[in-house]
């Protein structure tokens, strides 16, 4: 006759195999929880894709749709608006923000083209009509901008030595990162950039009512692992001093999302 389980259980709990199996189950549960959390983070931080609503002709603008190569074998969709049909012109590349597209930046492109500039509007990967990729990030925005700069240098519509860049929000941070790594730009206009991605992420966590420790701390470190860059290395507050060309920082006085204008301006004044 077998003894009751409640009599055998204490002895089983002391067995080394029980301790080993318990450890395996705990580790398995933790890994499963992290995998679920990572999946939810990727979904929560994924940029929404908004397609174009009209063509250049429907917008009443002269130009053409173009496709250009970028990193990882992907292609970027763009609109090229020539400044002068007969001779090369100074050029401007315009980069949108998170979840936007090149079409949304047309209010900037119209006066620039009217003033004689060739304008290239590009959609970053996972945005607009451009190719999809496994994730989006500010450094990947900068990679796509670099691809646009290199491509535009080969075009007869642009003067290679006279290319400036304009970016908005995440695109504004990306133009500073790109400009900090190259010396061939004529100028940079940064519209509503954040000062540091860690501070931006902490504001996002607070809006989601997530405690910083341990969840928020893990989120910040996980995002840096995924994008392959430390926040300190790509923060506009730190890339701005390394930009060699003239920089114009623009922030809306009533902007409630990006509140880093004065911080960036003070950093710029110290340069």
HELIX and SHEET records of a PDB file:
HELIX    1   1 UNK A    5  UNK A   13  1                                   9    
HELIX    2   2 UNK A   16  UNK A   44  1                                  29    
HELIX    3   3 UNK A   71  UNK A   73  5                                   3    
HELIX    4   4 UNK A  102  UNK A  105  5                                   4    
HELIX    5   5 UNK A  106  UNK A  114  1                                   9    
HELIX    6   6 UNK A  138  UNK A  152  1                                  15    
HELIX    7   7 UNK A  170  UNK A  180  1                                  11    
HELIX    8   8 UNK A  197  UNK A  207  1                                  11    
HELIX    9   9 UNK A  212  UNK A  216  3                                   5    
HELIX   10  10 UNK A  217  UNK A  227  1                                  11    
HELIX   11  11 UNK A  231  UNK A  234  1                                   4    
HELIX   12  12 UNK A  236  UNK A  239  1                                   4    
HELIX   13  13 UNK A  240  UNK A  242  5                                   3    
HELIX   14  14 UNK A  261  UNK A  269  1                                   9    
SHEET    1   A 7 UNK A  64  UNK A  69  0                                        
SHEET    2   A 7 UNK A  75  UNK A  81 -1                                        
SHEET    3   A 7 UNK A 118  UNK A 122 -1                                        
SHEET    4   A 7 UNK A  89  UNK A  95  1                                        
SHEET    5   A 7 UNK A 158  UNK A 168  1                                        
SHEET    6   A 7 UNK A 187  UNK A 191  1                                        
SHEET    7   A 7 UNK A 246  UNK A 250  1                                        
END                                                                             
